[in-house]
Amino acid sequence: MTLQDYRNDIQRCSRCSLCKWLPLAQIKSWRFANACPSMVWGNFHAYSAGGRMIAALSLLDGRIDYTDKLVEIVYQCQMGGACDVSCKVNRDLDPLEVMLELRAKCVEDGQVLPAHMVMIESLRSDDNVLGELKAERGKWAEDLDVKDITKEKADVLYFAGCRYSFDQDLWKIARDTIALLKMAGVDVGISGKEEACCGGRAFEIGYRGEFTKYAEHSIETWNAADVRTVVTSCSDCYGAFKFHYPRIGKKMNFEVLHITEYLDRLIKEGRLKPTKKVPLQVTYHDPCHLGRLSEPYIPWEGVERKVLGQVVIKDPPKEYRRGTNGIYEPPRDVLRSIQGLELVEMERIKEYAWCCGAGGGVMEAYPEFAQWTADERIEEAKATGAEALVTACPWCERSFRDALEHNGAKIKLYDIVELLLEAL
Amino acid sequence: MALRGNVYRILEDIVGPQNISEEPVILDTYAFQWLAETISGTKFCTRPEAVLLPGNVEEVQAIIKACNRYGIRYKAFSTGWGPWNTVEGEGVLQLDLRRMNRILEIDEKNMYAVVEPYVIGSQLQVEAMRKGLNCHLIGAGANTSILASATSMAGYGLTGIFTGYSNCNVLAVEWVLPDGEVLRLGSLGSGAGWFGGDGPGPSLRGVMRGMIGALGGLGVFTKCGVKLYPWYGPPTTPIEGIHPLDGMPIPESFRVHSLTFPSWEALADAVYRIGEAEIGYVMGRALPPGLIPALNVGSATEYAQMLQLVSTEGMMDEFKYAIQIFLGANSARELEYQERALEEILSESGGKIILMLEEQSVKNILFRHLIKSEGISRVFQLAGTFATSLGAGTSWDAAVASSKFGEQLKRKYIERGAIADDGGDLAWGGAYQHGRFGHLEEIIMYDFQDADSLKGADEYVEESAQATIEKSLGQPISIVRGMAEHFGPTSCDYHIWMRRIKKAFDPNITADPSFYIEPEQPPGK
């Protein structure tokens, strides 16, 4: 669907501002009542999902033209989708889809950010969004005894993603992951330097052509290689596989699992037995792309029809993604399986989680905003009294690391994989 | 017309460059509104000249003084939902008060809170509940500003039987008058804190807000005290289940029932009895027949299917003369008294408990909806938008009379196909302050993108408003411009007093009067 296709929906926004807040019944305090980082940062209504829908309508109607401010409003958002969950409590609207389409229109009309162009240039030349050389992609796994899936078959393909492949600070987590899988006896392989970006970030920042190219590449390559299971530790990639890949309509002959789902399965099957105590009180940050944004895409084609005089229904009925089918329990179950470890929850969790700040091209284009968003989450984590903040995404990890380095907050930071390995 | 360069710079110096904007994209997001189509024929009302985000009373005061100096109009809003928040005419500034968002105090002992404009109902409620207290939330939703509802707008919600309504809950107020002076009303005016709205200190509540509020036309309210009430539940309120079937477990200290009666008259009498017995924590028509299907559905499509199902099976009849009531108490004996009193009232009025809504999960959903005030926005979901009218806003008897008329009137528009066929009865509201005040507004749902539907909705609002005069049905809740002019002559000429207040308090007419009252009588009136 194009932006124009959402026109009726856009006009039905009532400017209620519910997209700015957690669903009202989920609000637990004054301090952590907000759902939308962009709105708190930007303050003008235009920075909310409702505001962006209005901006889209103004643009479609020719009431406004492109300006630097409009482009900033469009892109100063992590596209984390908390607004979408809140809006849908009582409405049949899709604000996140509208915002994605608005970005696609901006790109189509040549309204792009220099920082995003750098990402796309890097994607075009080196198959990653981080400005790194393709030849360096497999270095994170050098000297690891792991199969190269381009040369031999394996039961499971481990997909590292751009961030784990190139962010040296995080290589240990990817390597720990391989170690865990091997401890469980999993026949695992990687693509090394032949791995390419999932394309998810390109989709989020509006570059549909690039996204389609990389999605097709991944699906065709893995189908051709008869890959049965793809496991990734990157929540962004996982979200792309689940939420965006189905949009191109190519059949995926493989199962995609996030590492937390797979580890949870391995623990429950008795193939991993965390027996060592890890005495630590932790709080878990739900990555947007593993939570509400991993809920599978639900295709819909149909028309609006009137019943009961003026009640507007979708024909055939449209099923709405409300964030409830994200991956929430597997990471928590992994943590609960670790003896001595105590999990305490933040106020905004699961489909209502506050973003880490990194997504939607914000970390690259608006680093100060990204860091502030992470600071907010760290404050929320500290408010639980936990000693450590745990996450399951390299983008969240990067964002929190940067924020902690800057703000000096006294809280430890882990990926779930690190804690599980410590418990084995 | 852009602000003259020096004026923009003066305003920018007051709020800082990041808190003022003339960007068309930003301005349009303040012109777009619910019901805008009834004013302009599009989703956009007038664009403000600029939007400012003041951060404190000093900045508000400085902006208003600058406006008086340079002859610029302004209008402030808090959460800004509804067309009355928009500006009218060229060159008007919009003040968005969202940076003023603190709960300044919760006085547990004296049971009041002090808030800034952008504190929403949910925020104050959860903080109050931690201290065993609760606040009044309006039916429009807990996403609205506590201060705006208390100082500037009508404010009714279904805890009203216990908590009263916003008009009566406002205590001391910090008010930046239209000329830029700061007036401290009530106990604040004598330096005695926030506990009293009417003294010791100046008592100008009637001037400040009257019945409906000045809707931004009489300066800017920057802080206010509001009453708090006992909360008999736990300090935190967990939500269980998956949306739309998520509910709030009902604490031991509460009972939740839906009641049905044999007639409007029996219902009306029972409600008065409930008020007299001083029982009830929530009471009113939260689920008029047309909203019953919306209780646990996730989309308009599911609503339509459910409505057809319940209509076919005759289930709607049970809700024709129905209300919801929550009993709440701080002791088992008090709760027992309330239950026994309710039993007696039901017995004497021929009422009964609706058994199909006694299922625990349904009651939990209802408890969440009404305690948290988050359900009514469903009326946007079904046809795209809604409008409301009638309501009475006086006695409960008048509210019932208004509802009976509303159903008849709606039927005509339903049969014409102009509005959604919700069964005809969507009269929402209740009796507040133990029955001393009543309100039942008749809601219609319509598709504003359909010209016939929009026309029908306009006509319904107009016809219902006219009928309130002809049939003495009280003041309608439909917010239309010129309302005071329209209804004043039937209500002690209150519009003349409003005009005098406007002129006295705002000699330069800088506070946008468009939804309050024009300072001069329109020609021909």
HADDOCK unambig.tbl for C-alpha pairs under 7 A between the chains (distance, minus, plus):
assign (segid A and resid 11 and name CA) (segid B and resid 43 and name CA) 6.95 0.50 0.50
assign (segid A and resid 12 and name CA) (segid B and resid 384 and name CA) 5.36 0.50 0.50
assign (segid A and resid 12 and name CA) (segid B and resid 385 and name CA) 6.90 0.50 0.50
assign (segid A and resid 14 and name CA) (segid B and resid 33 and name CA) 6.34 0.50 0.50
assign (segid A and resid 14 and name CA) (segid B and resid 34 and name CA) 4.78 0.50 0.50
assign (segid A and resid 15 and name CA) (segid B and resid 33 and name CA) 6.07 0.50 0.50
assign (segid A and resid 15 and name CA) (segid B and resid 34 and name CA) 6.55 0.50 0.50
assign (segid A and resid 15 and name CA) (segid B and resid 81 and name CA) 6.08 0.50 0.50
assign (segid A and resid 16 and name CA) (segid B and resid 81 and name CA) 5.57 0.50 0.50
assign (segid A and resid 18 and name CA) (segid B and resid 143 and name CA) 6.49 0.50 0.50
assign (segid A and resid 24 and name CA) (segid B and resid 122 and name CA) 6.17 0.50 0.50
assign (segid A and resid 24 and name CA) (segid B and resid 142 and name CA) 6.83 0.50 0.50
assign (segid A and resid 24 and name CA) (segid B and resid 372 and name CA) 6.91 0.50 0.50
assign (segid A and resid 24 and name CA) (segid B and resid 374 and name CA) 6.31 0.50 0.50
assign (segid A and resid 25 and name CA) (segid B and resid 368 and name CA) 6.97 0.50 0.50
assign (segid A and resid 25 and name CA) (segid B and resid 372 and name CA) 5.83 0.50 0.50
assign (segid A and resid 27 and name CA) (segid B and resid 122 and name CA) 6.75 0.50 0.50
assign (segid A and resid 28 and name CA) (segid B and resid 126 and name CA) 5.92 0.50 0.50
assign (segid A and resid 29 and name CA) (segid B and resid 123 and name CA) 6.10 0.50 0.50
assign (segid A and resid 29 and name CA) (segid B and resid 126 and name CA) 5.81 0.50 0.50
assign (segid A and resid 29 and name CA) (segid B and resid 127 and name CA) 6.08 0.50 0.50
assign (segid A and resid 30 and name CA) (segid B and resid 123 and name CA) 4.69 0.50 0.50
assign (segid A and resid 30 and name CA) (segid B and resid 127 and name CA) 6.73 0.50 0.50
assign (segid A and resid 33 and name CA) (segid B and resid 123 and name CA) 6.93 0.50 0.50
assign (segid A and resid 45 and name CA) (segid B and resid 29 and name CA) 6.27 0.50 0.50
assign (segid A and resid 46 and name CA) (segid B and resid 26 and name CA) 5.54 0.50 0.50
assign (segid A and resid 46 and name CA) (segid B and resid 29 and name CA) 5.75 0.50 0.50
assign (segid A and resid 51 and name CA) (segid B and resid 29 and name CA) 5.58 0.50 0.50
assign (segid A and resid 54 and name CA) (segid B and resid 29 and name CA) 5.86 0.50 0.50
assign (segid A and resid 55 and name CA) (segid B and resid 25 and name CA) 5.95 0.50 0.50
assign (segid A and resid 55 and name CA) (segid B and resid 29 and name CA) 6.80 0.50 0.50
assign (segid A and resid 64 and name CA) (segid B and resid 24 and name CA) 6.33 0.50 0.50
assign (segid A and resid 64 and name CA) (segid B and resid 25 and name CA) 6.40 0.50 0.50
assign (segid A and resid 70 and name CA) (segid B and resid 25 and name CA) 6.21 0.50 0.50
assign (segid A and resid 90 and name CA) (segid B and resid 377 and name CA) 6.34 0.50 0.50
assign (segid A and resid 90 and name CA) (segid B and resid 378 and name CA) 5.21 0.50 0.50
assign (segid A and resid 90 and name CA) (segid B and resid 381 and name CA) 6.55 0.50 0.50
assign (segid A and resid 91 and name CA) (segid B and resid 378 and name CA) 6.76 0.50 0.50
assign (segid A and resid 91 and name CA) (segid B and resid 381 and name CA) 4.99 0.50 0.50
assign (segid A and resid 92 and name CA) (segid B and resid 299 and name CA) 5.98 0.50 0.50
assign (segid A and resid 92 and name CA) (segid B and resid 381 and name CA) 6.19 0.50 0.50
assign (segid A and resid 308 and name CA) (segid B and resid 420 and name CA) 5.75 0.50 0.50
assign (segid A and resid 308 and name CA) (segid B and resid 421 and name CA) 4.97 0.50 0.50
assign (segid A and resid 309 and name CA) (segid B and resid 417 and name CA) 5.01 0.50 0.50
assign (segid A and resid 309 and name CA) (segid B and resid 418 and name CA) 6.81 0.50 0.50
assign (segid A and resid 309 and name CA) (segid B and resid 419 and name CA) 6.11 0.50 0.50
assign (segid A and resid 309 and name CA) (segid B and resid 420 and name CA) 4.85 0.50 0.50
assign (segid A and resid 309 and name CA) (segid B and resid 421 and name CA) 5.57 0.50 0.50
assign (segid A and resid 310 and name CA) (segid B and resid 383 and name CA) 5.63 0.50 0.50
assign (segid A and resid 310 and name CA) (segid B and resid 418 and name CA) 6.93 0.50 0.50
assign (segid A and resid 310 and name CA) (segid B and resid 419 and name CA) 5.48 0.50 0.50
assign (segid A and resid 310 and name CA) (segid B and resid 420 and name CA) 4.34 0.50 0.50
assign (segid A and resid 310 and name CA) (segid B and resid 446 and name CA) 5.76 0.50 0.50
assign (segid A and resid 310 and name CA) (segid B and resid 447 and name CA) 5.99 0.50 0.50
assign (segid A and resid 311 and name CA) (segid B and resid 382 and name CA) 5.26 0.50 0.50
assign (segid A and resid 311 and name CA) (segid B and resid 383 and name CA) 4.29 0.50 0.50
assign (segid A and resid 311 and name CA) (segid B and resid 420 and name CA) 5.56 0.50 0.50
assign (segid A and resid 312 and name CA) (segid B and resid 300 and name CA) 6.75 0.50 0.50
assign (segid A and resid 312 and name CA) (segid B and resid 382 and name CA) 6.24 0.50 0.50
assign (segid A and resid 312 and name CA) (segid B and resid 383 and name CA) 5.15 0.50 0.50
assign (segid A and resid 313 and name CA) (segid B and resid 300 and name CA) 5.74 0.50 0.50
assign (segid A and resid 313 and name CA) (segid B and resid 301 and name CA) 4.85 0.50 0.50
assign (segid A and resid 314 and name CA) (segid B and resid 301 and name CA) 6.60 0.50 0.50
assign (segid A and resid 317 and name CA) (segid B and resid 301 and name CA) 6.45 0.50 0.50
